[in-house]
Amino acid sequence: MNPYADVDWETTDQCLSQFHLHEPRNWIDPESATHDPPGEIADGGDRERSSPGDLIDKYQFAGYSALAVTEHEYYVDGTKHKGEPFFEDLDVTSWPWSQWERHGEAGDMIPIQGAELRGTVAGIDERHDIVSLGTDLGHGRGQSLLQVATEIDERGGVSFLPHPGRYPQPEGLEAYRELFERVDTVLGVEAFNARDRYPSCRDIWDELLVEFGSRRPIWAFANDDYHARPRSPETERFDRSRTVLLLDEQSPAGVIDALRAGRSYVQYNGDSIAPAIDSISVDDDRARVASPAATSVRWIGDGEPIDTGTTLSLSDVSSTYVRAEASGPGGSVSCTQPLFLS
């Protein structure tokens, strides 16, 4: 099972995308490729907080083509209501973009409605976040993670689990098993968050891939989780982790279709820029990755390194899936989605 089987790499648009970020907490420069002001300035600084429109412009300036502003369910109009009882005014999303005079017209950023919601999970001490895409659901209302995911599904949206490595896992993957079994529109997990804050996210992703295999693909996401506030250089989040979509259609529907099908790969820029992947192909019992800027390529099977090089002989592989990691300078890496083997 190859999610790239129908991709024409020569004609398909590669779309830099962000699906987990937040409204500005202070002033930012929409024409800067780094966060502004610098990290030593305290939150808020001496300038007025920017609008989400400036944030959209900032990502477009950096070369992004699709974006979802996924504000926390407890953060509304610059006010944090974390831990407060639910009230109706919290059930909102950062939408529509037209309120900031951004319309997603031809040549502009593709807008996706979304929010970062919360749900309770047995075995996890705190509430687990879930990112909703393509719906107007703005609050989880204290329900279970399964109930929140089901509500997103019933409203015609999709979702994924951000930073799973952030949460204690006393029951292993038991907390996720029922969720992925019952809600097909929970598309996957975040493999990279910001400056790779939780490296164990990839371990969890691999465990889920082993658990479910091709019967229930678990796709990788990568996002900045940018809060548009100053941080120290070593913790700066802007343009560090991203999802690269392989788009047949430059539209919100095209974005969601690509996410559903796994027509994407994920990048972590580290202290540099992750190498682009020019193609991923399978033929003559060999899997091939073309990434001219990569300094090395390694293959992962069932969570373990199994080979290196741009070509993998599948007849020598006994794992249920393989995925490739193309590495570049400064700790950067681009990871493919899994290729499932029979």
C-alpha positions as CSV (number, residue, x, y, z in Angstrom):
1,M,0.0,0.0,0.0
2,N,1.7,3.1,-1.3
3,P,0.1,6.5,-0.6
4,Y,2.3,8.0,-3.3
5,A,1.3,5.5,-6.1
6,D,-0.8,8.0,-8.0
7,V,1.3,11.1,-7.5
8,D,2.9,12.6,-10.6
9,W,5.9,14.2,-9.0
10,E,6.7,16.3,-12.0
11,T,3.4,18.1,-12.1
12,T,2.1,17.9,-8.5
13,D,2.4,21.0,-6.4
14,Q,4.4,20.6,-3.1
15,C,2.6,22.8,-0.6
16,L,4.3,23.9,2.6
17,S,1.6,23.7,5.3
18,Q,0.9,24.4,9.0
19,F,-2.1,22.8,10.8
20,H,-1.2,23.6,14.4
21,L,-0.5,27.2,15.4
22,H,-2.0,30.0,17.4
23,E,-3.0,33.7,17.3
24,P,-0.3,36.2,18.1
25,R,0.4,36.9,21.7
26,N,2.4,40.0,20.9
27,W,3.7,42.1,18.0
28,I,5.3,40.3,15.0
29,D,6.7,41.4,11.7
30,P,4.7,39.8,8.8
31,E,7.6,40.3,6.5
32,S,10.2,38.5,8.6
33,A,11.3,34.8,8.2
34,T,12.0,34.7,12.0
35,H,10.1,35.7,15.1
36,D,10.1,39.4,15.8
37,P,10.7,40.9,18.3
38,P,13.7,38.8,19.6
39,G,13.4,36.4,22.5
40,E,14.9,38.6,25.1
41,I,11.9,41.0,24.9
42,A,9.2,40.0,27.4
43,D,5.8,38.9,26.2
44,G,3.8,41.8,24.9
45,G,6.9,44.0,24.6
46,D,6.1,47.6,24.0
47,R,3.9,47.2,20.9
48,E,0.3,46.3,20.3
49,R,-0.5,42.6,19.8
50,S,-0.6,41.7,16.1
51,S,-3.7,40.4,14.4
52,P,-4.0,36.8,13.1
53,G,-3.9,38.4,9.6
54,D,-0.3,39.4,10.3
55,L,0.4,35.8,11.3
56,I,-1.1,34.5,8.0
57,D,1.0,37.0,6.1
58,K,4.2,35.9,8.0
59,Y,3.7,32.3,6.9
60,Q,2.9,33.3,3.4
61,F,6.1,35.4,3.3
62,A,8.0,32.3,4.4
63,G,6.7,30.3,1.4
64,Y,3.7,28.5,2.9
65,S,0.5,27.8,0.9
66,A,-1.9,26.2,3.4
67,L,-2.7,27.2,7.0
68,A,-5.1,26.5,9.8
69,V,-5.1,28.9,12.8
70,T,-6.0,26.4,15.5
71,E,-6.4,28.5,18.6
72,H,-6.8,26.7,22.0
73,E,-10.4,26.1,23.0
74,Y,-9.8,28.2,26.2
75,Y,-8.2,31.2,24.4
76,V,-10.6,33.8,23.1
77,D,-10.0,37.5,22.1
78,G,-6.6,37.5,23.7
79,T,-7.9,36.2,27.0
80,K,-7.0,32.8,28.5
81,H,-9.9,30.9,30.2
82,K,-7.9,27.7,30.9
83,G,-9.5,25.7,33.7
84,E,-12.7,27.8,33.7
85,P,-16.1,26.1,33.4
86,F,-17.4,26.0,29.8
87,F,-19.6,28.9,28.6
88,E,-21.1,29.4,25.1
89,D,-18.7,32.2,24.1
90,L,-15.8,29.7,24.2
91,D,-17.3,27.6,21.4
92,V,-15.6,29.7,18.6
93,T,-12.7,29.2,16.2
94,S,-10.3,31.7,14.6
95,W,-12.6,32.1,11.6
96,P,-13.5,33.5,9.1
97,W,-10.2,35.0,7.9
98,S,-12.2,37.8,6.2
99,Q,-12.4,39.5,9.6
100,W,-8.7,40.2,9.2
101,E,-9.1,41.0,5.5
102,R,-7.6,37.7,4.4
103,H,-9.8,35.8,1.9
104,G,-7.7,32.9,0.5
105,E,-8.1,34.1,-3.1
106,A,-6.2,32.6,-6.0
107,G,-2.5,32.9,-5.3
108,D,-3.0,33.4,-1.6
109,M,-2.8,31.1,1.3
110,I,-5.3,28.2,1.3
111,P,-7.4,28.7,4.5
112,I,-8.5,25.8,6.7
113,Q,-10.8,26.3,9.6
114,G,-9.6,24.6,12.8
115,A,-9.1,24.6,16.5
116,E,-7.0,22.8,19.2
117,L,-9.5,21.1,21.5
118,R,-9.2,19.0,24.6
119,G,-10.6,15.6,25.6
120,T,-10.2,13.4,28.7
121,V,-8.4,10.1,28.4
122,A,-8.4,7.2,30.9
123,G,-4.8,6.5,32.0
124,I,-3.5,10.0,31.2
125,D,-3.3,12.4,34.1
126,E,-4.2,15.5,32.1
127,R,-6.5,16.3,29.2
128,H,-5.2,15.3,25.8
129,D,-5.3,17.8,22.9
130,I,-6.8,17.0,19.5
131,V,-6.7,19.3,16.5
132,S,-9.9,19.7,14.5
133,L,-9.7,20.7,10.8
134,G,-12.6,21.6,8.6
135,T,-15.2,22.2,11.2
136,D,-16.6,25.0,13.4
137,L,-16.2,23.1,16.6
138,G,-14.5,25.4,19.1
139,H,-14.6,23.6,22.4
140,G,-14.6,19.9,23.6
141,R,-16.9,20.7,26.5
142,G,-15.0,18.4,28.9
143,Q,-15.9,15.3,27.0
144,S,-13.7,12.3,26.4
145,L,-11.2,12.4,23.5
146,L,-13.3,9.7,21.7
147,Q,-16.4,11.9,22.0
148,V,-14.6,15.0,20.7
149,A,-13.2,13.1,17.8
150,T,-16.6,11.6,17.0
151,E,-18.1,15.1,17.0
152,I,-15.5,16.4,14.6
153,D,-16.3,13.4,12.4
154,E,-20.0,14.0,12.5
155,R,-19.5,17.6,11.4
156,G,-17.6,16.4,8.4
157,G,-14.1,17.3,9.6
158,V,-10.8,15.5,10.2
159,S,-8.5,15.5,13.1
160,F,-5.0,14.4,14.4
161,L,-3.3,14.1,17.8
162,P,-0.7,16.8,18.5
163,H,2.5,16.2,20.5
164,P,1.6,12.7,21.8
165,G,5.0,12.5,23.4
166,R,3.9,15.2,25.8
167,Y,1.6,12.9,27.7
168,P,2.4,10.1,30.1
169,Q,1.5,6.7,28.7
170,P,1.0,4.4,31.7
171,E,-1.1,2.0,29.7
172,G,1.1,2.0,26.6
173,L,-1.0,2.6,23.5
174,E,-4.2,1.4,25.1
175,A,-5.4,5.0,25.4
176,Y,-5.3,5.4,21.6
177,R,-6.4,2.0,20.4
178,E,-10.1,2.5,20.7
179,L,-9.9,6.0,19.3
180,F,-8.2,4.9,16.1
181,E,-10.3,1.8,15.8
182,R,-13.6,3.7,16.0
183,V,-13.0,7.1,14.3
184,D,-11.5,6.8,10.8
185,T,-11.2,10.6,10.5
186,V,-8.5,10.8,13.2
187,L,-5.9,10.8,10.6
188,G,-2.7,10.4,12.6
189,V,-0.3,12.0,15.0
190,E,2.3,14.8,15.1
191,A,5.7,13.3,14.5
192,F,7.5,16.6,14.9
193,N,6.3,19.5,17.1
194,A,8.1,22.9,17.0
195,R,11.8,22.4,17.6
196,D,11.2,18.7,18.1
197,R,10.1,19.2,21.7
198,Y,9.0,15.6,22.1
199,P,11.3,13.2,20.2
200,S,9.2,10.2,21.5
201,C,6.4,11.3,19.2
202,R,8.1,9.2,16.5
203,D,8.3,6.2,18.7
204,I,4.6,6.4,19.4
205,W,3.9,6.8,15.6
206,D,5.9,3.7,14.9
207,E,4.2,1.7,17.6
208,L,0.8,2.7,16.1
209,L,2.0,1.7,12.6
210,V,3.0,-1.7,13.9
211,E,-0.3,-2.1,15.8
212,F,-2.6,-1.1,12.9
213,G,-0.6,-1.7,9.7
214,S,-2.3,-1.2,6.4
215,R,-5.8,-1.9,7.7
216,R,-5.8,1.5,9.4
217,P,-3.0,3.9,8.2
218,I,-1.7,6.4,10.8
219,W,-0.2,9.4,8.9
220,A,2.4,11.7,10.3
221,F,1.9,15.4,10.7
222,A,4.5,18.1,11.6
223,N,3.8,21.6,12.9
224,D,5.3,24.6,14.5
225,D,2.8,24.9,17.3
226,Y,3.7,28.6,17.0
227,H,2.2,30.9,19.6
228,A,3.7,34.0,18.0
229,R,5.5,35.1,21.2
230,P,9.2,35.7,21.8
231,R,11.4,32.7,22.8
232,S,15.1,32.2,23.2
233,P,16.8,31.3,19.9
234,E,17.3,27.6,20.9
235,T,13.5,27.2,21.6
236,E,12.2,29.4,18.7
237,R,9.3,27.6,16.9
238,F,8.6,29.6,13.7
239,D,9.2,27.6,10.5
240,R,10.8,24.6,12.3
241,S,8.4,21.7,11.6
242,R,5.9,21.4,8.8
243,T,3.8,19.1,6.6
244,V,4.5,19.2,2.8
245,L,1.3,18.3,0.9
246,L,1.3,16.9,-2.6
247,L,-1.8,18.7,-4.0
248,D,-3.9,17.8,-7.0
249,E,-6.1,20.8,-6.3
250,Q,-5.2,24.1,-4.7
251,S,-8.3,24.4,-2.5
252,P,-9.5,23.6,1.0
253,A,-11.1,20.4,-0.3
254,G,-7.8,19.5,-2.0
255,V,-5.9,20.0,1.2
256,I,-8.3,17.7,3.2
257,D,-8.2,15.1,0.4
258,A,-4.4,15.0,0.5
259,L,-4.4,14.7,4.3
260,R,-6.9,11.8,4.2
261,A,-4.9,9.9,1.6
262,G,-1.5,10.5,3.2
263,R,-0.2,12.3,0.1
264,S,2.3,14.3,2.1
265,Y,5.7,14.1,3.9
266,V,6.9,15.9,7.0
267,Q,9.9,18.0,7.6
268,Y,11.9,19.2,10.6
269,N,14.3,22.0,9.8
270,G,16.5,21.8,12.9
271,D,19.1,24.6,12.6
272,S,18.9,24.5,8.8
273,I,16.4,23.7,6.0
274,A,15.2,20.1,5.6
275,P,15.9,18.5,2.2
276,A,13.0,18.4,-0.3
277,I,11.9,15.0,-1.5
278,D,11.6,15.0,-5.3
279,S,9.9,11.6,-5.6
280,I,9.1,8.4,-3.8
281,S,8.5,5.3,-6.0
282,V,8.1,1.6,-5.8
283,D,8.8,-0.7,-8.8
284,D,10.8,-3.9,-9.5
285,D,10.5,-4.8,-5.8
286,R,12.4,-1.7,-4.9
287,A,11.5,1.4,-3.0
288,R,13.3,4.6,-4.1
289,V,13.6,8.1,-2.6
290,A,15.0,11.0,-4.6
291,S,16.2,13.8,-2.4
292,P,19.3,15.4,-4.1
293,A,19.9,17.8,-1.2
294,A,19.9,15.0,1.5
295,T,23.3,14.1,3.0
296,S,22.0,10.6,3.9
297,V,18.9,8.4,3.7
298,R,17.9,5.7,6.1
299,W,15.0,3.3,6.1
300,I,12.8,2.5,9.2
301,G,10.9,-0.8,9.4
302,D,8.6,-1.6,12.4
303,G,10.3,1.2,14.4
304,E,13.9,0.1,13.8
305,P,16.6,1.2,11.3
306,I,16.9,-1.5,8.6
307,D,19.0,0.0,5.8
308,T,20.6,3.1,4.4
309,G,20.8,4.6,0.9
310,T,18.2,5.9,-1.6
311,T,17.1,2.5,-2.7
312,L,15.6,-0.4,-0.6
313,S,15.2,-3.9,-1.8
314,L,11.8,-4.9,-0.5
315,S,12.4,-8.6,-0.9
316,D,14.9,-8.4,1.9
317,V,12.5,-6.7,4.3
318,S,10.4,-8.7,6.8
319,S,8.7,-5.7,8.5
320,T,5.0,-4.7,8.0
321,Y,5.9,-1.2,6.7
322,V,8.9,0.9,5.8
323,R,9.4,4.6,5.8
324,A,12.4,6.8,4.7
325,E,14.2,9.6,6.5
326,A,16.2,11.9,4.3
327,S,18.6,13.9,6.5
328,G,20.3,17.2,5.8
329,P,22.6,19.7,7.7
330,G,21.9,21.1,11.1
331,G,19.8,18.1,12.3
332,S,17.2,18.6,9.6
333,V,15.2,15.7,8.2
334,S,12.3,14.9,5.9
335,C,10.2,11.8,6.7
336,T,8.0,9.9,4.2
337,Q,4.7,8.4,5.1
338,P,4.7,4.6,5.6
339,L,4.7,2.1,2.7
340,F,2.9,-1.0,3.9
341,L,4.1,-4.4,2.7
342,S,2.2,-7.6,2.3
